[in-house]
Amino acid sequence: MNTSTHDAPPAFSATPLKGQKALVTGGNSGIGKATALALGRAGADVVVNYVSDQPAAENLVKEIEGFGVRAYAHEADVSREDQVVDMVARMVRELGTIDILIANAGLQRDAPLTEMSLDAWNKVLGVNLTGQFLCAREAVKEFRRRGVVPEVSRSAGKIVCMSSVHQLIPWAGHVNYAASKGGVEMMMTTLAQELAPQRIRVNAVAPGAIRTPINRSAWETKQAEAELLRLIPYGRVGDPEDIGTAVVALCSDQFDYVVGTTLYVDGGMTLFPGFATGG
């Protein structure tokens, strides 16, 4: 494996991920969709994972192919070990390898603590945390097998764990979701520590309030948006494209020295704006 650390970073490029192969879980809507498009625009071939709504996934594949790259959709539940193993194995067969994993698939099953069922707890932890573990495990096997290919990337592989500001900010009524994202943070940093010597970079993106279907009720009316903006110092609700741009940057060789970091893309939500006028 080539582990040279003395090469200068490449110049900025409109297609910094050209020739790389990316897997985006939960990729057919919201943040996943915007991220898959951003990766394709940056030159990567993209596998769009989905668990439902095949037509949306297939339509997205056509959009990505419009950038002159390869893409296909793959149905799999990331909380199921056998389905994750099959998904990554197929990607290696069809595209030759995997260079980038965006572990994005996630869901919410909200309830106050005493009303939350064990099924709701297990479902959220299974997809949001165990799913990221399973996908990372299978991707890393291929990263290690292939090693660094200098003409493709300075690293042997990149993993971006999609987290949330709620890895830091408690969220009453959402204990399963917040616990899953807190787990993502510690999983990500532990994997980064373990894998960095093998030139595998693991980082996370923690979105704040983003205009996606999962939180539509929080921003779709003027009143709801006004309430939400009280929590966002920057004064606007984020768009899925804000996350896609951040992911591409983290995966590029321009960010080759960024390891084990969470990039908060939140308009300042984690600055605890309630304390701006006293505490």
GINOR-V710259 format. One record per residue. N is the residue number from 0. RES is the residue in one small letter. SS is DSSP state (alpha for helix, beta for strand, coil for the rest). PHI is phi in degrees with one decimal (999 if undefined). BURIAL is I if it has 16 or more other C-alpha atoms within 10 Angstrom, else O. Layout:
n=<N	N>
res=<RES	RES>
ss=<SS	SS>
phi=<PHI	PHI>
burial=<BURIAL	BURIAL>
This chain:
n=<0	1	2	3	4	5	6	7	8	9	10	11	12	13	14	15	16	17	18	19	20	21	22	23	24	25	26	27	28	29	30	31	32	33	34	35	36	37	38	39	40	41	42	43	44	45	46	47	48	49	50	51	52	53	54	55	56	57	58	59	60	61	62	63	64	65	66	67	68	69	70	71	72	73	74	75	76	77	78	79	80	81	82	83	84	85	86	87	88	89	90	91	92	93	94	95	96	97	98	99	100	101	102	103	104	105	106	107	108	109	110	111	112	113	114	115	116	117	118	119	120	121	122	123	124	125	126	127	128	129	130	131	132	133	134	135	136	137	138	139	140	141	142	143	144	145	146	147	148	149	150	151	152	153	154	155	156	157	158	159	160	161	162	163	164	165	166	167	168	169	170	171	172	173	174	175	176	177	178	179	180	181	182	183	184	185	186	187	188	189	190	191	192	193	194	195	196	197	198	199	200	201	202	203	204	205	206	207	208	209	210	211	212	213	214	215	216	217	218	219	220	221	222	223	224	225	226	227	228	229	230	231	232	233	234	235	236	237	238	239	240	241	242	243	244	245	246	247	248	249	250	251	252	253	254	255	256	257	258	259	260	261	262	263	264	265	266	267	268	269	270	271	272	273	274	275	276	277	278>
res=<m	n	t	s	t	h	d	a	p	p	a	f	s	a	t	p	l	k	g	q	k	a	l	v	t	g	g	n	s	g	i	g	k	a	t	a	l	a	l	g	r	a	g	a	d	v	v	v	n	y	v	s	d	q	p	a	a	e	n	l	v	k	e	i	e	g	f	g	v	r	a	y	a	h	e	a	d	v	s	r	e	d	q	v	v	d	m	v	a	r	m	v	r	e	l	g	t	i	d	i	l	i	a	n	a	g	l	q	r	d	a	p	l	t	e	m	s	l	d	a	w	n	k	v	l	g	v	n	l	t	g	q	f	l	c	a	r	e	a	v	k	e	f	r	r	r	g	v	v	p	e	v	s	r	s	a	g	k	i	v	c	m	s	s	v	h	q	l	i	p	w	a	g	h	v	n	y	a	a	s	k	g	g	v	e	m	m	m	t	t	l	a	q	e	l	a	p	q	r	i	r	v	n	a	v	a	p	g	a	i	r	t	p	i	n	r	s	a	w	e	t	k	q	a	e	a	e	l	l	r	l	i	p	y	g	r	v	g	d	p	e	d	i	g	t	a	v	v	a	l	c	s	d	q	f	d	y	v	v	g	t	t	l	y	v	d	g	g	m	t	l	f	p	g	f	a	t	g	g>
ss=<coil	coil	coil	coil	coil	coil	coil	coil	coil	coil	coil	coil	coil	coil	coil	coil	coil	coil	coil	coil	beta	beta	beta	beta	coil	coil	coil	coil	coil	alpha	alpha	alpha	alpha	alpha	alpha	alpha	alpha	alpha	alpha	alpha	alpha	coil	coil	coil	beta	beta	beta	beta	beta	beta	coil	coil	coil	alpha	alpha	alpha	alpha	alpha	alpha	alpha	alpha	alpha	alpha	alpha	alpha	coil	coil	coil	coil	coil	beta	beta	beta	beta	beta	coil	coil	coil	coil	coil	alpha	alpha	alpha	alpha	alpha	alpha	alpha	alpha	alpha	alpha	alpha	alpha	alpha	alpha	alpha	coil	coil	coil	coil	beta	beta	beta	beta	coil	coil	coil	coil	coil	coil	coil	coil	coil	alpha	alpha	alpha	coil	coil	alpha	alpha	alpha	alpha	alpha	alpha	alpha	alpha	alpha	alpha	alpha	alpha	alpha	alpha	alpha	alpha	alpha	alpha	alpha	alpha	alpha	alpha	alpha	alpha	alpha	alpha	alpha	alpha	alpha	coil	coil	coil	coil	coil	coil	coil	coil	coil	coil	beta	beta	beta	beta	beta	beta	coil	coil	alpha	alpha	alpha	coil	coil	coil	coil	coil	coil	coil	alpha	alpha	alpha	alpha	alpha	alpha	alpha	alpha	alpha	alpha	alpha	alpha	alpha	alpha	alpha	alpha	alpha	alpha	alpha	alpha	alpha	alpha	alpha	alpha	coil	beta	beta	beta	beta	beta	beta	beta	beta	coil	coil	beta	coil	coil	alpha	alpha	alpha	alpha	alpha	alpha	coil	coil	coil	alpha	alpha	alpha	alpha	alpha	alpha	alpha	alpha	coil	coil	coil	coil	coil	coil	coil	coil	beta	coil	alpha	alpha	alpha	alpha	alpha	alpha	alpha	alpha	alpha	alpha	alpha	alpha	coil	alpha	alpha	alpha	coil	coil	coil	coil	coil	coil	beta	beta	beta	beta	coil	coil	coil	alpha	alpha	alpha	coil	alpha	alpha	alpha	coil	coil	coil	coil>
phi=<999	-77.0	-121.1	-58.7	-117.9	-105.4	-75.1	-70.4	-64.6	-70.8	-67.1	-62.6	-137.0	-71.7	-128.5	-68.9	-111.1	-56.1	85.7	-92.8	-117.2	-120.7	-113.8	-116.8	-83.7	57.4	-93.3	-101.0	-157.6	55.7	-61.9	-61.5	-63.1	-62.1	-69.4	-60.7	-64.9	-63.9	-65.9	-63.2	-62.9	-83.2	105.5	-84.9	-77.5	-130.6	-100.9	-98.1	-83.5	-149.1	-116.3	-155.5	64.4	-58.5	-57.0	-63.3	-64.5	-67.4	-64.0	-64.7	-56.6	-62.8	-61.9	-64.2	-61.6	-64.0	-87.3	82.7	-117.3	-90.8	-159.6	-154.5	-102.9	-138.4	-83.2	-165.0	-92.0	-69.2	-84.0	-103.5	-57.4	-62.9	-70.7	-67.6	-58.0	-64.9	-63.4	-71.0	-61.8	-63.9	-61.4	-65.4	-65.1	-84.9	-109.2	97.6	-173.1	-135.4	-107.1	-136.5	-117.6	-108.0	-85.2	-106.5	-54.5	-163.0	-154.5	-124.3	-140.0	-84.5	-174.1	-59.8	-50.6	-73.4	-107.5	-83.6	-80.7	-62.6	-62.0	-65.4	-61.7	-65.2	-63.1	-67.6	-65.0	-64.2	-80.3	-72.1	-114.8	-61.2	-59.9	-67.2	-58.9	-62.5	-65.9	-63.5	-58.3	-70.8	-64.2	-64.6	-56.6	-74.5	-55.8	-66.0	-61.2	-84.9	73.1	-80.2	-114.0	-56.1	-73.7	-100.8	-160.5	-76.1	-111.4	-80.6	174.7	-128.2	-122.1	-117.6	-87.9	-83.2	-108.4	-169.0	-57.9	-82.5	-77.6	-117.4	-94.7	-59.4	-142.8	-57.5	85.7	-137.8	-62.0	-67.0	-65.6	-62.6	-63.7	-64.8	-75.7	-61.8	-64.6	-59.9	-59.6	-70.0	-62.9	-60.9	-67.2	-67.3	-63.7	-60.7	-63.2	-69.1	-100.0	-55.9	-62.1	-96.6	61.6	-109.1	-99.5	-121.7	-140.5	-136.9	-116.2	-116.3	-70.6	-93.4	-77.3	-124.1	-74.5	-130.1	-59.5	-66.1	-126.2	-53.3	-63.6	-83.5	-139.8	-78.3	-110.0	-61.1	-66.3	-64.0	-64.9	-61.4	-64.2	-64.9	-64.8	-63.7	-96.2	-122.9	-54.8	-73.5	85.5	-148.7	-81.2	-71.9	-108.8	-53.0	-62.8	-60.4	-75.5	-57.4	-62.7	-64.2	-63.9	-59.2	-60.0	-62.3	-84.4	-82.1	-68.6	-61.5	-107.6	-61.6	-96.0	-96.9	-139.2	72.8	-112.6	-99.1	-95.7	-81.7	-116.5	-143.8	61.6	93.1	-58.1	-80.5	-85.8	52.0	-59.7	-62.1	-93.5	-65.1	-110.9	125.4	-154.4>
burial=<O	O	O	O	O	O	O	O	O	O	O	O	O	O	O	I	I	I	I	I	I	I	I	I	I	I	I	I	I	I	I	I	I	I	I	I	I	I	I	I	I	I	I	I	I	I	I	I	I	I	I	O	O	O	O	O	I	I	O	I	I	O	I	I	I	O	I	O	I	I	I	I	I	I	I	I	I	I	I	O	I	O	I	I	I	O	I	I	I	O	I	O	O	O	I	O	I	I	I	I	I	I	I	I	I	I	O	I	I	I	I	O	O	O	O	I	O	O	O	I	I	O	I	I	I	I	I	I	I	I	I	I	I	I	I	I	O	I	I	I	O	I	I	I	O	O	I	I	O	O	O	O	I	I	I	I	I	I	I	I	I	I	I	I	I	I	I	O	O	O	O	O	I	I	I	I	I	I	I	I	I	I	I	I	I	O	I	I	I	O	I	I	O	O	I	O	O	I	I	I	I	I	I	I	I	I	I	I	I	I	I	I	O	O	O	O	O	I	I	O	O	O	O	O	I	O	O	I	I	O	I	I	I	O	O	I	I	I	I	I	I	I	I	I	I	I	I	I	I	I	I	I	I	I	O	I	O	O	I	I	I	I	I	I	I	I	I	O	I	I	O	O	O	O	O	O	O	O	O>
